[in-house]
Amino acid sequence: MAVLSKRIGLLDTENAFKIGPKIRSLEDQGKKVIKCNLGEPDFPLPDFIKEEVKRQLDLDNTHYCDPQGILPLREAVARHFAKTRRIETDPRRIVVFPGAKPPIGMSQEAYCNPGDEVIYPSPGFPIYESFTRYVEAKPVPVHLKEEAGFTLSGEDIARAISPRTKIIILNFPSNPTGGVASREQLADIAKIIQERCPPDVRVYSDEIYEHILFDGSQHESIASVPGMEKRTIVVSGASKSYSWTGGRIGWALLPTIEEAEVFKNLCINYFSCVPAYNQEGARVALESPLAPDTIRRMVGAFQERRDVIVEGLSKIPGIRCRKPSGAFYLFPNVSGVCERLGVFDAYKGLPADVKKITTPSTLLQMFLLFEYQVATMDRKSFGRIGTENLHYLRISIATDLDSLKQAVTRIGEAAEDVKGFARFVDKGMNLF
Ligand SMILES: Cc1ncc(COP(=O)(O)O)c(C=O)c1O
């Protein structure tokens, strides 16, 4: 008898967390790693949020609370949805979670039976694919095309829909591409869903990067398209907008009060409730008049870094890098660098068991980390199915500009270092 269940073996992971020990091992050797792997803003938690959390602790607001989320936060989220998405909602349809991540798996648990299909973007947040497998549903990736600006059309979604489709996941602005869908594109996707899917198919709209938009654009949600609110789970939270990944506050608007009750019960089963003092902090984050300027300053810094680093990367022969419209990631195509360094040939020559767990972009990622101390993420960290011939890296720009410029210099040097790459592969270590 095996110790662990068969099902637990189906669960994948988020490599952004897994790469941490590798980085630490290099740092322990005294090396300075430039961390372009991180999915969190590098700014401190704004003071007006900190002050509220401290005040709540002093008020001894440290006990169990409403497992659905405290009413003042759910009311603030409802007002936020009205203001930003033209959705007038009842706080009974809102549920609070420890971050925007838990409702991904909970949705799969709540809506999917084994064999049902989940459509999701690839490249996309790895938990979409991981949890689909875990609940024994079938992952159906829709590949976002670089030449289409990493967005989706209704036609792309139409090709993926089948009678077994149960959830369609969208994520704009996107991790890892920074792609953003326009209002017209969302309307096009919504039209296909309304025409082709029965009303019990759910759209899961992951809008955690809703505030991180460049060039003055405004966030658009598919839930604002007429007829979509009653099919859509809208998810967001405090992690990215307020640089508060450690606060673990996320929320979802469910299509009905009954569905919100199901999620509330999942919360009760998993963690009872989310710390009330942080929920009060999130309420202030949503409502404070200081918030818009704070967000504007952070987004301005990301935009400046985006412009400088896209330009720098684009000068490196073999790298093609689009300018993202949102989030804080660049997703350059590195096929040319792989070609020049001999990564494809090296990959072909690896033993079968190593080949199974690595990819060309993983070899490049590891070469950059171990030989040039730049931490990035490989393509397979954002979905595995059908990505064998796709060669990209995700570069987070949530690091100060000077370090990012240095990272570009190091990547440029690495891209020329054919002999160094051959030596790295010959060592046979750190290849995945
Ligand atoms: C697309 C996407 N969804 C959800 C999350 C999870 O956010 P949180 O830290 O609030 O759980 C992330 C975090 O990186 C993300 O990129």
The ligand as a Tripos MOL2 file, in Angstrom:
@<TRIPOS>MOLECULE
LIG
   16    16     1     0     0
SMALL
NO_CHARGES

@<TRIPOS>ATOM
      1 C1         -2.7390   35.1630  -12.2560 C.3       1 LIG1
      2 C2         -2.6080   35.0060  -10.8020 C.ar      1 LIG1
      3 N1         -3.6620   34.5930  -10.0920 N.ar      1 LIG1
      4 C3         -3.5920   34.4250   -8.7640 C.ar      1 LIG1
      5 C4         -2.4380   34.6700   -8.0830 C.ar      1 LIG1
      6 C5         -2.3970   34.4270   -6.6040 C.3       1 LIG1
      7 O1         -2.4320   35.5970   -5.8910 O.3       1 LIG1
      8 P1         -2.3900   35.6090   -4.3050 P.3       1 LIG1
      9 O2         -0.9760   35.8070   -3.9020 O.co2     1 LIG1
     10 O3         -3.2850   36.7360   -3.9150 O.co2     1 LIG1
     11 O4         -2.9200   34.2960   -3.8170 O.co2     1 LIG1
     12 C6         -1.2960   35.0880   -8.7660 C.ar      1 LIG1
     13 C7         -0.0260   35.3100   -8.0520 C.2       1 LIG1
     14 O5          1.0390   35.3360   -8.6130 O.2       1 LIG1
     15 C8         -1.3840   35.2730  -10.1650 C.ar      1 LIG1
     16 O6         -0.3230   35.6670  -10.8770 O.3       1 LIG1
@<TRIPOS>BOND
     1     1     2 1
     2     2     3 ar
     3     2    15 ar
     4     3     4 ar
     5     4     5 ar
     6     5     6 1
     7     5    12 ar
     8     6     7 1
     9     7     8 1
    10     8     9 2
    11     8    10 1
    12     8    11 1
    13    12    13 1
    14    12    15 ar
    15    13    14 2
    16    15    16 1
@<TRIPOS>SUBSTRUCTURE
     1 LIG1         1 GROUP 0 **** ****
